[in-house]
Amino acid sequence: MAQETRQEKKERVSNLVAPPKIQNKEEGKIIRIMSKDIEGNMNVYPGLTRIKGISWGISNAVCRILKIEKNRKIGSLTEGEIKKISEFIKEMKFPVFLVNRRFDFEDGTNKHLSGSDLELRKDFDIKRLKKIKSYKGLRHQLGLPVRGQRTQSHFRVKRMKGVGIKKKVKGEVKNEGKK
């Protein structure tokens, strides 16, 4: 038996490996929903959760109310369906218990914020707490945990390890009681 060369071995192994799956054109593209890029090969149900402010519950409600299959690929959605999803999320047509901003501080209404609106509102709320010097605001200013977690053994990321220990410098001689 003659020994195989490297090239022959590669060809033999490559023939054993299954050929790659051919994807649909829709699955390869990226879909933009509410200023967030989502890969086309993701299913609708987990794909919607990539948008900031959309939880699994809201994603489920969107799929059920708009009658879109959860296992369908996002790349296969039509422009009309994508527009329908974004309008549905903006107009808050789902149950109140899923809303992320109930009894808003400013106007007392139920709102659902998503995307950059959610981030801005969160920042404004933290600034307001700091301004009125509430307990939560002070904890935010000091960089400590806000929601009552333990601090003795956790949240020591930014703390120095050996605060009371001095480093010894080479060549330093101690004068003990000599004058």
Sequence and secondary structure as in RCSB ss.txt:
>XXXX:A:sequence
MAQETRQEKKERVSNLVAPPKIQNKEEGKIIRIMSKDIEGNMNVYPGLTRIKGISWGISNAVCRILKIEKNRKIG
SLTEGEIKKISEFIKEMKFPVFLVNRRFDFEDGTNKHLSGSDLELRKDFDIKRLKKIKSYKGLRHQLGLPVRGQR
TQSHFRVKRMKGVGIKKKVKGEVKNEGKK
>XXXX:A:secstr
     HHHHHHHHHHHS       HHHHSEEEETTEEEETTSBHHHHHTTSTT  HHHHHHHHHHTT  TTSBGG
G  HHHHHHHHHHHHHT S GGG SB S TTT   B   THHHHHHHHHHHHHHHHTT HHHHHHHHT  SSS  
 SSS  SSS S TT     TT     S  
